[in-house]
Amino acid sequence: MLGKEELEKIKKEIESEFPNDFALQQIHIARKIIAKEAEMKGLSYFDYIKLSIEDMKAVQ
C-alpha cells in the first residue's frame, strides 16, 4: 500500500497534467496507484489486476 506522501505526489502530478477535468484526473490517479502497487509486488500491471480479480472471486 502506498503512503500518504506518495499518494499526494501522484495526485498533484495528475492534477497538473489534466487541470480542468476531474473525472480524467480520477481515472489516471487510480491507474498510477495500481501501477505502483503492482511494481511493489514485482508484477506487471495486468498480472496485478488479474490477481486482484482472482482474490475478489475467492472472497465471494
OpenMM code with the backbone's topology and positions (N, CA, C; nanometers):
from openmm import Vec3, app, unit

residues = "MET LEU GLY LYS GLU GLU LEU GLU LYS ILE LYS LYS GLU ILE GLU SER GLU PHE PRO ASN ASP PHE ALA LEU GLN GLN ILE HIS ILE ALA ARG LYS ILE ILE ALA LYS GLU ALA GLU MET LYS GLY LEU SER TYR PHE ASP TYR ILE LYS LEU SER ILE GLU ASP MET LYS ALA VAL GLN".split()
positions = [
    Vec3(0.0845, -0.1181, 0.0000),
    Vec3(0.0000, 0.0000, 0.0000),
    Vec3(0.0889, 0.1242, 0.0000),
    Vec3(0.0479, 0.2229, -0.0732),
    Vec3(0.1256, 0.3456, -0.0847),
    Vec3(0.1030, 0.4367, 0.0351),
    Vec3(0.2046, 0.5110, 0.0672),
    Vec3(0.1945, 0.6052, 0.1771),
    Vec3(0.1228, 0.7325, 0.1367),
    Vec3(0.0875, 0.8108, 0.2362),
    Vec3(0.0134, 0.9344, 0.2125),
    Vec3(0.0928, 1.0317, 0.1246),
    Vec3(0.2240, 1.0408, 0.1478),
    Vec3(0.3079, 1.1318, 0.0686),
    Vec3(0.3119, 1.0907, -0.0780),
    Vec3(0.3236, 0.9605, -0.1019),
    Vec3(0.3268, 0.9096, -0.2389),
    Vec3(0.1942, 0.9360, -0.3101),
    Vec3(0.0839, 0.9169, -0.2389),
    Vec3(-0.0479, 0.9432, -0.2968),
    Vec3(-0.0644, 1.0910, -0.3317),
    Vec3(-0.0181, 1.1788, -0.2428),
    Vec3(-0.0266, 1.3233, -0.2689),
    Vec3(0.0582, 1.3623, -0.3892),
    Vec3(0.1752, 1.3019, -0.4013),
    Vec3(0.2638, 1.3291, -0.5151),
    Vec3(0.1954, 1.2901, -0.6464),
    Vec3(0.1350, 1.1716, -0.6482),
    Vec3(0.0635, 1.1253, -0.7677),
    Vec3(-0.0512, 1.2199, -0.8000),
    Vec3(-0.1269, 1.2571, -0.6981),
    Vec3(-0.2430, 1.3450, -0.7176),
    Vec3(-0.2014, 1.4792, -0.7770),
    Vec3(-0.0969, 1.5396, -0.7235),
    Vec3(-0.0518, 1.6695, -0.7741),
    Vec3(0.0000, 1.6595, -0.9168),
    Vec3(0.0719, 1.5512, -0.9454),
    Vec3(0.1254, 1.5301, -1.0800),
    Vec3(0.0121, 1.5209, -1.1824),
    Vec3(-0.0887, 1.4417, -1.1496),
    Vec3(-0.2009, 1.4217, -1.2412),
    Vec3(-0.2855, 1.5482, -1.2533),
    Vec3(-0.3063, 1.6185, -1.1430),
    Vec3(-0.3845, 1.7419, -1.1486),
    Vec3(-0.3195, 1.8449, -1.2403),
    Vec3(-0.1860, 1.8473, -1.2436),
    Vec3(-0.1179, 1.9424, -1.3318),
    Vec3(-0.1273, 1.8994, -1.4780),
    Vec3(-0.1353, 1.7681, -1.5026),
    Vec3(-0.1483, 1.7191, -1.6396),
    Vec3(-0.2886, 1.7410, -1.6956),
    Vec3(-0.3899, 1.7303, -1.6101),
    Vec3(-0.5303, 1.7440, -1.6517),
    Vec3(-0.6015, 1.8429, -1.5587),
    Vec3(-0.5670, 1.9711, -1.5667),
    Vec3(-0.6174, 2.0679, -1.4681),
    Vec3(-0.7682, 2.0937, -1.4699),
    Vec3(-0.8321, 2.0707, -1.5809),
    Vec3(-0.9742, 2.1070, -1.5894),
    Vec3(-1.0679, 1.9883, -1.6058),
    Vec3(-1.0199, 1.8686, -1.5782),
    Vec3(-1.1036, 1.7503, -1.5986),
    Vec3(-1.0923, 1.6561, -1.4784),
    Vec3(-1.1809, 1.6749, -1.3820),
    Vec3(-1.1769, 1.5977, -1.2584),
    Vec3(-1.1924, 1.4482, -1.2834),
    Vec3(-1.2837, 1.4099, -1.3722),
    Vec3(-1.3073, 1.2678, -1.3989),
    Vec3(-1.1824, 1.2025, -1.4574),
    Vec3(-1.1184, 1.2686, -1.5513),
    Vec3(-0.9967, 1.2157, -1.6109),
    Vec3(-0.8846, 1.2079, -1.5077),
    Vec3(-0.8790, 1.3042, -1.4181),
    Vec3(-0.7809, 1.3010, -1.3087),
    Vec3(-0.7997, 1.1748, -1.2245),
    Vec3(-0.9229, 1.1454, -1.1893),
    Vec3(-0.9512, 1.0304, -1.1033),
    Vec3(-0.9114, 0.8992, -1.1702),
    Vec3(-0.9381, 0.8887, -1.2994),
    Vec3(-0.9008, 0.7678, -1.3732),
    Vec3(-0.7497, 0.7498, -1.3737),
    Vec3(-0.6777, 0.8566, -1.4037),
    Vec3(-0.5322, 0.8467, -1.4111),
    Vec3(-0.4682, 0.8270, -1.2736),
    Vec3(-0.5247, 0.8868, -1.1719),
    Vec3(-0.4750, 0.8646, -1.0352),
    Vec3(-0.4900, 0.7169, -0.9992),
    Vec3(-0.6057, 0.6600, -1.0273),
    Vec3(-0.6289, 0.5188, -0.9968),
    Vec3(-0.5319, 0.4293, -1.0728),
    Vec3(-0.5092, 0.4591, -1.1999),
    Vec3(-0.4168, 0.3778, -1.2800),
    Vec3(-0.2742, 0.3874, -1.2274),
    Vec3(-0.2327, 0.5070, -1.1858),
    Vec3(-0.0973, 0.5234, -1.1311),
    Vec3(-0.0818, 0.4461, -1.0000),
    Vec3(-0.1844, 0.4501, -0.9165),
    Vec3(-0.1802, 0.3769, -0.7895),
    Vec3(-0.1693, 0.2270, -0.8156),
    Vec3(-0.2502, 0.1770, -0.9070),
    Vec3(-0.2452, 0.0345, -0.9406),
    Vec3(-0.1073, -0.0027, -0.9943),
    Vec3(-0.0521, 0.0805, -1.0811),
    Vec3(0.0795, 0.0527, -1.1388),
    Vec3(0.1882, 0.0497, -1.0312),
    Vec3(0.1823, 0.1426, -0.9368),
    Vec3(0.2817, 0.1468, -0.8287),
    Vec3(0.2692, 0.0243, -0.7386),
    Vec3(0.1468, -0.0138, -0.7047),
    Vec3(0.1258, -0.1311, -0.6197),
    Vec3(0.1730, -0.2578, -0.6901),
    Vec3(0.1492, -0.2675, -0.8196),
    Vec3(0.1966, -0.3830, -0.8966),
    Vec3(0.3487, -0.3881, -0.8951),
    Vec3(0.4101, -0.2742, -0.9162),
    Vec3(0.5563, -0.2657, -0.9156),
    Vec3(0.6136, -0.3085, -0.7808),
    Vec3(0.5491, -0.2668, -0.6728),
    Vec3(0.5951, -0.3026, -0.5387),
    Vec3(0.5887, -0.4536, -0.5149),
    Vec3(0.4945, -0.5206, -0.5813),
    Vec3(0.4795, -0.6650, -0.5656),
    Vec3(0.5555, -0.7426, -0.6730),
    Vec3(0.6240, -0.6704, -0.7603),
    Vec3(0.7019, -0.7356, -0.8647),
    Vec3(0.6174, -0.7955, -0.9758),
    Vec3(0.5003, -0.7385, -0.9988),
    Vec3(0.4093, -0.7880, -1.1010),
    Vec3(0.3902, -0.6839, -1.2101),
    Vec3(0.3488, -0.7306, -1.3261),
    Vec3(0.3112, -0.6365, -1.4308),
    Vec3(0.1747, -0.5781, -1.3941),
    Vec3(0.1388, -0.4704, -1.4595),
    Vec3(0.0104, -0.4042, -1.4353),
    Vec3(-0.1045, -0.5038, -1.4529),
    Vec3(-0.1026, -0.5768, -1.5649),
    Vec3(-0.2124, -0.6685, -1.5948),
    Vec3(-0.2127, -0.7912, -1.5039),
    Vec3(-0.0951, -0.8408, -1.4682),
    Vec3(-0.0903, -0.9537, -1.3747),
    Vec3(-0.1455, -0.9139, -1.2384),
    Vec3(-0.1174, -0.7923, -1.1967),
    Vec3(-0.1697, -0.7431, -1.0683),
    Vec3(-0.3223, -0.7350, -1.0718),
    Vec3(-0.3757, -0.6864, -1.1819),
    Vec3(-0.5216, -0.6772, -1.1948),
    Vec3(-0.5836, -0.8163, -1.1945),
    Vec3(-0.5229, -0.9104, -1.2701),
    Vec3(-0.5740, -1.0481, -1.2725),
    Vec3(-0.5728, -1.1087, -1.1324),
    Vec3(-0.4640, -1.0869, -1.0603),
    Vec3(-0.4521, -1.1390, -0.9243),
    Vec3(-0.5607, -1.0785, -0.8335),
    Vec3(-0.5855, -0.9496, -0.8499),
    Vec3(-0.6891, -0.8828, -0.7697),
    Vec3(-0.8273, -0.9394, -0.7996),
    Vec3(-0.8538, -0.9683, -0.9260),
    Vec3(-0.9832, -1.0264, -0.9644),
    Vec3(-0.9979, -1.1661, -0.9055),
    Vec3(-0.8904, -1.2450, -0.9109),
    Vec3(-0.8939, -1.3792, -0.8523),
    Vec3(-0.9191, -1.3716, -0.7023),
    Vec3(-0.8570, -1.2754, -0.6356),
    Vec3(-0.8782, -1.2578, -0.4913),
    Vec3(-1.0231, -1.2218, -0.4614),
    Vec3(-1.0819, -1.1355, -0.5456),
    Vec3(-1.2214, -1.0958, -0.5242),
    Vec3(-1.3145, -1.2144, -0.5443),
    Vec3(-1.2861, -1.2982, -0.6443),
    Vec3(-1.3697, -1.4162, -0.6688),
    Vec3(-1.3605, -1.5145, -0.5530),
    Vec3(-1.2428, -1.5257, -0.4934),
    Vec3(-1.2251, -1.6179, -0.3814),
    Vec3(-1.3050, -1.5742, -0.2596),
    Vec3(-1.3237, -1.4448, -0.2428),
    Vec3(-1.3983, -1.3914, -0.1289),
    Vec3(-1.5475, -1.4164, -0.1452),
    Vec3(-1.5957, -1.4154, -0.2657),
    Vec3(-1.7394, -1.4332, -0.2925),
    Vec3(-1.7734, -1.5735, -0.2644),
] * unit.nanometer
topology = app.Topology()
chain = topology.addChain("A")
for resn in residues:
    res = topology.addResidue(resn, chain)
    for name in ("N", "CA", "C"):
        topology.addAtom(name, app.Element.getBySymbol(name[0]), res)
